[in-house]
Every structure is written in C-alpha cells, then in structure tokens.
C-alpha cells in the first residue's frame, strides 16, 4: 500500500468514526443531561471534564475488547446488572439535584473545585448505561476489528475520531450553556436543574424497566 493510499484510508476511517460517534453523542441521554447541568454550575469546562472520565473508561474498554470482553458485554446477565445498577445511580443523582435546586443561585461564585466529581460522573454515567456497553460490543467492536486490519495505527485513528466527536460535541454544549446562563434568572436556573433531574429520573425508569424486562424474558 502506498503512503497516499494509506493516508486516504486512515482519513476515511477517522471521518466515519467521527460521524458515527457524533450521531450517537447528539442523542439525549444521561451524559447530555449532566452536561447541561454541569455547564450551568461550572461553565464551559464541564464538557471536557465529563468526557475525560468517559474517555478514560473507553480506553480501558478498548483494551478489554481485544482481550475477549465482547461476549460478556452482550450477555443477558451483564445487561441486567448494568441496567438495574444504573437505574439506582441515576435515581440517586436525580434526588441530589432536586434537593439542591431550591438553593441554587447564578449570583454565587462559580465552582472552582469539583472537577474530579465531573470526571467521576463521566465514568459512572457511561459504565451504568447499558446501551453504551451494547454500542461498544457491537458497533464499536466492528470498528475496532476493521481498523485493526490497518495495524495499531488504524485503531489509534479510529479512537481519535471517536474522541474528537465526543469532546467536540460536549464542549460545544457546555460552552453554549455557560454563555447562555448570563441571560437566565435564578428562578429559570432552578427550573432547568429540576427538569434535568426529572430527565435523569426518566432515564433511570427506562434503564430499570429494560433490565427487569430482560431478566423476566
């Protein structure tokens, strides 16, 4: 393979990885809800911090796929365990947000600490999302196997495209929220946080129900 052909194939791999990942990242979910809440509380840095935890977990998972983790991720037992535990985690996060909502104020000094909490949230909201693990065990694994045909460079390019889409989208979301909060009153801010908390409760119900359904099937 000539260098020009290799560059063209790797560029196509990056572009398709970026596009497929972006289409999934743009769908509403627990991470998106956390990004909106984090953008209002911490500012534009919330998106990259969430994705830092998300990316760290995906790096570990990528290695796991090479070690034969895919069958475990697609097993009924794994799906049920992730769905039910994820449901409990999301309910806890939802209740925490609802409890804090009445006292929140945009006039307060922005949080300068708590970045580690956002990184941890990025990990937890990913690992306890059953659809995230299913995505990696199917679409993600397919991409990994295809990219591996071009050597480890192919895998690196695929993962780089994947991370570029995740970081790009969530950075844009939290930047937009951080700039827009200047136009919000405390009342609107509290309502937005409450809506985000209720959205997490809905996701928790969906995860819990699908886990119970799979368990009973």
MARPA-294539 format. One record per residue: residue in one letter; x, y, z of N, C-alpha, C in turn. Coordinates in steps of 0.05 Angstrom, whole numbers, padded with zeros to 5 digits, always signed. Each point is the difference from the previous one (the first is absolute). Layout:
AXYZXYZXYZ ...
This chain:
X+00017-00024+00000-00017+00024+00000+00017+00025+00000 X-00005+00018-00018+00016+00024-00002-00007+00019+00023 X+00018+00018+00007-00006+00019+00022-00025+00017-00005 X-00005+00007-00026-00024+00016-00007-00025-00016+00005 X+00000-00026-00008-00023-00017+00005-00005-00004+00030 X+00021-00004+00015-00003-00004+00029-00011+00025+00013 X+00009+00023-00008-00010+00025+00011-00029+00004-00006 X-00008-00007-00025-00028+00003-00008-00018-00019+00016 X+00009-00025+00004-00016-00019+00016-00002+00008+00029 X+00022+00010+00011-00001+00008+00028-00017+00025+00004 X+00001+00018-00020-00017+00024+00001-00029-00007-00001 X-00007-00020-00017-00028-00009-00002-00009-00013+00026 X+00018-00016+00012-00006-00013+00025-00005+00020+00022 X+00016+00021+00001-00004+00022+00020-00027+00013-00005 X-00006+00006-00025-00024+00015-00007-00025-00017+00007 X+00000-00025-00006-00023-00017+00005-00004-00005+00030 X+00023-00003+00014-00001-00004+00029-00011+00025+00013 X+00009+00023-00009-00010+00026+00011-00030+00003-00005 X-00009-00006-00024-00028+00003-00008-00019-00018+00016 X+00008-00026+00002-00017-00019+00014-00001+00006+00030 X+00023+00008+00011+00000+00007+00029-00016+00025+00005 X+00003+00020-00017-00015+00025+00003-00030-00004-00001 X-00009-00018-00018-00029-00005-00002-00011-00012+00026 X+00017-00016+00013-00008-00012+00026+00002+00020+00023 X+00021+00016-00001+00004+00019+00022-00022+00021+00000 X-00011+00007-00023-00020+00021-00001-00027-00009+00010 X-00004-00026+00004-00025-00010+00010-00002+00006+00030 X-00023+00009+00010-00003+00006+00028+00004-00025+00017 X+00013+00004+00023+00005-00022+00018+00011+00011+00026 X+00008-00017+00019+00010+00009+00026+00024+00019-00002 X+00019-00006-00018+00023+00017-00003-00007+00027-00010 X-00019+00001-00019-00009+00026-00011-00013+00017+00022 X-00016-00013+00017-00013+00014+00022+00020+00010+00020 X+00020-00017+00006+00021+00009+00018+00017+00023-00011 X+00003+00000-00027+00015+00021-00013-00015+00027+00003 X-00026+00000-00003-00015+00025+00003+00001+00010+00029 X-00003-00018+00019+00001+00008+00028+00028+00009+00007 X+00020-00015-00010+00028+00008+00006+00008+00026-00013 X-00010+00005-00024+00006+00025-00014-00011+00024+00016 X-00023-00003+00012-00012+00022+00016+00014+00004+00026 X+00010-00022+00012+00012+00002+00026+00030+00008-00002 X+00014-00013-00018+00029+00004-00001+00009+00016-00024 X-00015+00000-00022+00008+00014-00024+00009-00018-00022 X+00014+00012-00019+00007-00015-00025+00019-00024+00005 X+00014+00000+00022+00019-00022+00006-00014-00026+00007 X-00027+00002+00006-00014-00024+00009+00000-00022-00022 X-00004+00008-00025-00001-00020-00022+00026-00015-00002 X+00024+00013-00003+00025-00014-00001+00005-00018+00024 X-00008+00010+00024+00005-00016+00024-00017-00026+00000 X-00025+00003-00008-00017-00024-00002+00011-00020-00020 X+00010+00011-00023+00010-00017-00021+00027-00013+00008 X+00015+00014+00019+00025-00012+00009-00005-00026+00014 X-00021-00001+00017-00007-00024+00014-00011-00021-00020 X-00017+00009-00018-00011-00017-00021+00022-00013-00017 X+00019+00016-00008+00022-00009-00017+00018-00020+00015 X+00005+00005+00026+00017-00018+00016-00013-00027+00001 X-00026-00001+00005-00015-00025+00001+00001-00014-00027 X-00004+00015-00022+00000-00012-00026+00028-00011-00008 X+00021+00013+00010+00027-00010-00005+00003-00028+00012 X-00010-00003+00025+00002-00026+00013-00017-00020-00014 X-00024+00008-00009-00018-00018-00014+00013-00009-00027 X+00013+00018-00013+00013-00006-00026+00020-00023+00003 X+00015+00002+00022+00020-00022+00006-00015-00025+00006 X-00022+00002+00015-00016-00023+00007-00012-00014-00024 X-00008+00015-00020-00010-00013-00025+00020-00017-00013 X+00025+00008+00000+00022-00016-00011+00005-00025+00016 X-00007+00001+00026+00004-00023+00018-00024-00019+00000 X-00021+00006-00016-00023-00018-00002-00023+00007+00017 X-00003+00026+00006-00021+00009+00018-00028+00002-00013 X+00000+00001-00027-00025+00004-00015-00023-00019+00008 X+00005-00026+00001-00022-00019+00007-00012+00006+00028 X+00017+00009+00019-00010+00006+00026-00018+00025+00000 X+00007+00020-00016-00016+00024-00002-00027-00005-00011 X-00002-00019-00019-00026-00005-00013-00016-00022+00015 X+00010-00010+00021-00015-00021+00015-00024+00012+00014 X-00020-00017+00005-00024+00008+00014+00006+00010+00028 X+00018-00015+00014+00006+00006+00027+00013+00028+00003 X+00019+00005-00019+00013+00026+00001-00019+00023-00005 X-00018-00004-00020-00019+00021-00006-00018+00006+00024 X-00011-00021+00012-00018+00003+00023+00015+00014+00023 X+00024-00009+00006+00015+00012+00022+00006+00030-00005 X+00009+00006-00024+00006+00028-00007-00025+00018+00001 X-00022-00011-00012-00025+00015-00001-00011+00006+00027 X-00001-00020+00018-00012+00004+00026+00018+00018+00018 X+00026-00005+00000+00018+00017+00016+00001+00028-00011 X-00001+00002-00027-00001+00027-00012-00025+00015+00008 X-00022-00014+00002-00026+00012+00008+00003+00012+00028 X+00012-00014+00018+00003+00009+00028+00019+00024+00001 X+00022+00000-00015+00018+00022-00001-00013+00025-00010 X-00016-00002-00021-00013+00023-00012-00022+00011+00018 X-00014-00017+00015-00020+00009+00019+00014+00016+00022 X+00023-00010+00010+00015+00014+00021+00008+00027-00010 X+00011+00002-00024+00008+00025-00011-00023+00019-00004 X-00023-00010-00009-00024+00016-00004-00009+00012+00026 X-00001-00016+00021-00009+00010+00026+00019+00021+00012 X+00026-00004-00005+00020+00019+00010-00004+00027-00014 X-00006+00000-00026-00004+00024-00015-00026+00014+00009 X-00021-00015+00005-00026+00011+00009+00003+00013+00027 X+00016-00013+00018+00003+00011+00027+00016+00027-00001 X+00019+00002-00018+00017+00024-00001-00013+00023-00016 X-00019-00007-00018-00011+00020-00018-00012+00025+00014 X-00015-00003+00022-00012+00025+00012+00020+00020+00010 X+00025-00008+00005+00020+00019+00011+00021+00009-00020 X-00003-00009-00025+00020+00007-00020-00003+00030-00009 X+00022+00012-00006+00000+00028-00009+00022+00005-00019 X-00006+00014-00022+00020+00008-00019+00018+00022+00010 X-00009+00013+00021+00015+00023+00011+00024-00010+00017 X+00000-00026+00007+00022-00011+00015+00025-00002-00016 X+00023+00000+00013+00025-00003-00014+00001-00027-00013 X+00008-00002-00025+00001-00026-00013+00018-00020+00014 X-00007-00025-00001+00016-00020+00013+00028-00001-00012 X+00020+00000+00017+00027-00003-00010+00010-00028+00006 X-00013-00013+00017+00007-00028+00006-00022-00017-00011 X+00003-00026+00004-00021-00018-00008+00005-00012-00028 X+00023+00007-00012+00006-00011-00026+00002-00030+00000 X+00011-00011+00023+00002-00029+00003-00027-00013+00001 X-00020+00015+00010-00027-00012+00001-00012-00003-00028 X+00006+00020-00017-00009-00002-00028+00013-00022-00015 X+00026-00004+00005+00014-00023-00012-00012-00026+00009 X-00005-00002+00026-00012-00024+00011-00028-00004-00012 X-00015+00022-00003-00027-00002-00012+00002-00011-00028 X+00020+00009-00015+00004-00010-00027+00004-00030-00001 X+00014-00010+00020+00005-00029+00002-00026-00014+00007 X-00013+00009+00022-00024-00014+00010-00023+00001-00020 X-00005+00023-00012-00022+00002-00019+00004-00016-00025 X+00025-00008-00005+00006-00017-00023-00003-00029+00007 X+00014-00008+00022+00001-00028+00007-00027-00011+00008 X-00017+00017+00011-00026-00010+00009-00022+00005-00021 X+00008+00006-00024-00019+00003-00023+00002-00026-00016 X-00020-00017+00001+00002-00026-00015+00003+00003-00030 X-00011+00022-00011+00002+00004-00028+00028+00008-00009 X+00015+00013+00018+00027+00006-00006+00017-00025-00004 X-00003-00019+00019+00015-00025-00003-00008-00016-00024 X-00026+00000-00006-00010-00014-00024+00011+00012-00025 X+00002+00027-00001+00011+00014-00023+00029-00009-00005 X+00015-00001+00022+00028-00008-00003+00004-00029-00007 X-00019-00017+00010+00002-00029-00006-00009-00006-00028 X-00013+00018-00014-00010-00005-00027+00013+00019-00020 X-00010+00025-00001+00011+00019-00020+00029+00006+00006 X+00006+00006+00026+00028+00006+00007+00019-00023-00006 X-00008-00024+00006+00017-00024-00005+00004-00003-00030 X-00021+00004-00016+00003-00002-00029+00020+00020-00011 X-00001+00024+00011+00020+00021-00009+00028-00008+00009 X+00002-00010+00024+00027-00008+00010+00012-00022-00018 X-00016-00020-00007+00010-00022-00016+00008+00010-00028 X-00017+00018-00011+00007+00010-00027+00025+00018+00001 X+00001+00016+00020+00024+00018+00002+00025-00015+00006 X-00003-00023+00013+00024-00016+00007+00013-00011-00025 X-00015-00004-00021+00011-00010-00025+00021+00019-00011 X+00000+00025+00008+00020+00020-00008+00021+00003+00021 X+00001-00019+00019+00020+00001+00021-00009+00017+00023 X+00018+00003+00020-00007+00015+00024-00004+00030-00007 X+00012+00009-00021-00005+00028-00009-00029+00003-00007 X-00012-00020-00012-00028+00001-00007-00018+00002+00024 X+00007-00015+00021-00016+00000+00025+00003+00028+00013 X+00024+00011+00000+00004+00026+00012-00016+00022-00015 X+00000-00002-00027-00015+00020-00016-00030-00003+00005 X-00010-00025+00001-00028-00004+00006-00008+00013+00028 X+00017-00006+00020-00006+00010+00027+00003+00031+00001 X+00019+00010-00015+00003+00030-00001-00025+00013-00012 X-00011-00012-00021-00024+00011-00012-00024-00002+00019 X-00001-00022+00015-00021-00004+00020+00002+00021+00022 X+00024+00004+00010+00003+00020+00022-00004+00028-00010 X+00008+00006-00024-00004+00027-00011-00029+00007-00001 X-00017-00019-00008-00029+00005-00001-00011+00004+00027 X+00007-00017+00020-00010+00003+00027+00008+00026+00013 X+00026+00006-00001+00010+00024+00012-00010+00025-00014 X-00002-00001-00027-00009+00023-00015-00029+00006+00006 X-00017-00020+00001-00029+00005+00004-00005+00010+00029 X+00011-00014+00020-00007+00007+00027+00014+00026+00009 X+00023+00006-00012+00012+00026+00005-00017+00023-00012 X-00012-00005-00023-00017+00020-00013-00026+00004+00017 X-00011-00022+00010-00024+00001+00017+00005+00016+00025 X+00021-00006+00015+00004+00014+00025+00009+00029-00005 X+00014+00005-00022+00007+00028-00006-00025+00016-00006 X-00019-00011-00015-00025+00014-00006-00016+00005+00025 X-00001-00020+00018-00015+00003+00025+00013+00021+00018 X+00026-00001+00001+00014+00019+00018-00004+00029-00010 X+00000+00004-00026-00005+00028-00010-00029+00008+00003 X-00017-00019-00004-00029+00006+00002-00010+00005+00028 X+00015-00010+00020-00010+00004+00027+00000+00029+00009 X+00015+00017-00014+00000+00028+00007-00027+00013-00004 X-00016-00013-00017-00026+00011-00007-00022-00012+00018 X+00008-00018+00019-00020-00014+00016-00002+00012+00028 X-00023-00001+00011-00004+00008+00028+00004-00025+00018 X+00002+00004+00026+00003-00023+00018-00024-00018-00002 X-00024+00011-00003-00024-00017-00002+00001-00018-00024 X+00008+00011-00023+00002-00017-00024+00022-00021+00003 X+00023+00009+00012+00022-00018+00005-00009-00024+00017 X-00015+00005+00021-00009-00021+00018-00019-00019-00015 X-00017+00012-00017-00019-00017-00016+00015-00018-00020 X+00021+00011-00012+00016-00016-00019+00013-00023+00014 X+00011+00005+00024+00013-00021+00015-00021-00021+00008 X-00023+00009+00008-00022-00019+00008-00009-00017-00024 X-00002+00013-00023-00007-00015-00024+00021-00021-00007 X+00026+00007+00003+00022-00019-00004-00002-00023+00020 X-00007+00006+00025-00003-00021+00020-00023-00019-00007 X-00022+00012-00009-00022-00017-00009+00007-00017-00024 X+00016+00011-00018+00008-00015-00024+00017-00024+00009 X+00018+00004+00019+00016-00022+00010-00018-00021+00013 X-00022+00008+00013-00018-00019+00012-00014-00016-00022 X-00006+00013-00022-00013-00014-00023+00020-00021-00011 X+00025+00008-00004+00020-00019-00010+00003-00023+00020 X-00001+00006+00026+00002-00021+00020-00023-00020-00003 X-00024+00011-00004-00023-00018-00004+00003-00017-00025 X+00010+00012-00021+00004-00016-00025+00020-00022+00004 X+00023+00007+00013+00021-00020+00005-00011-00022+00018 X-00014+00008+00021-00011-00020+00018-00020-00018-00013 X-00018+00011-00016-00020-00016-00013+00012-00019-00020 X+00019+00010-00016+00013-00018-00020+00015-00022+00014 X+00013+00006+00023+00014-00020+00015-00019-00022+00010 X-00023+00009+00011-00020-00019+00010-00011-00017-00022 X-00006+00013-00023-00011-00014-00023+00020-00021-00009 X+00025+00007-00002+00020-00020-00009+00003-00023+00020 X-00002+00007+00026+00002-00020+00020-00023-00020-00001 X-00024+00010-00006-00024-00017-00001-00003-00016-00026 X+00015+00009-00021-00003-00013-00026+00015-00027-00001 
